[in-house]
Amino acid sequence: MKFTFDPKYHLIGIAVHLFGPSGDTYANLALDIGASYTIVRNSMLARIIYSPDILPKTVTFTTGS
């Protein structure tokens, strides 16, 4: 993937293709180049039949700061 970054915009948006047990869907996500994890809304996961109920309720993570 290649795109031009314009620093006057504070958000980098990317189109992603998500795959799940029931098929696939597309979503627009914000790209955080310093992030350790990707966060996707429960409603988006439900579209591809990933149940938030089977996922851990809390996640521990460490940031660069």
N, C-alpha and C positions, 0 to 999 in steps of 0.2 A: 504494500500500500504506500502511496506517495501523495502528499498534499502540501500546500503552502501554508505555513503558520503566520498569522497576523497578530502580533502582540497587543494590538489595541483591543482585541476581543478577549475577554477573560475566561472563555469557555471553548473547549474544543469538542465539537459534536461529531460523532461517527455513527454510521448505520451498521448494525450488526445482524447476523443471521443466527437465531437460537434454535437448537434442535432438542426435541424431547420425545418421550415415549409415544405421544399421539401425533407427532408431526413436527412442524417447524413454524416459526413466525419471525418477523423482522421487528427491530426496535431501534430507536435513536437513543444513544447513551452518551454521557459526558465522559471524555477521556481525561483521566488524572494520571499523568506520567509518574507521579510519586507514590501512587497507591500500591498497597500489597494485596488488596482484594478487590473484587468486582461486586457491586451490589445491584441486584435486579429486583424490581417490585414484585410482591407476591402475586398481584393480578397478572403480570406478564408471565410468570412461571405457571400460573393456572391455565393459561392458554395452551401450553404445551404439556399439560398434565403432570407437572412436578408439584407435588403437594407440599406446601410450607409446613404442614403438620409433621412430616417425617424429618425435617431439618432441625438442627439444634436451635434452641431459643436464644442463646447468647453466643457470641463469638469474641474471643480475646485476641487483640492484635496490638502491635507496636508500631508507632509512626516514626518518621525520621526526626521529629522534633522532640 
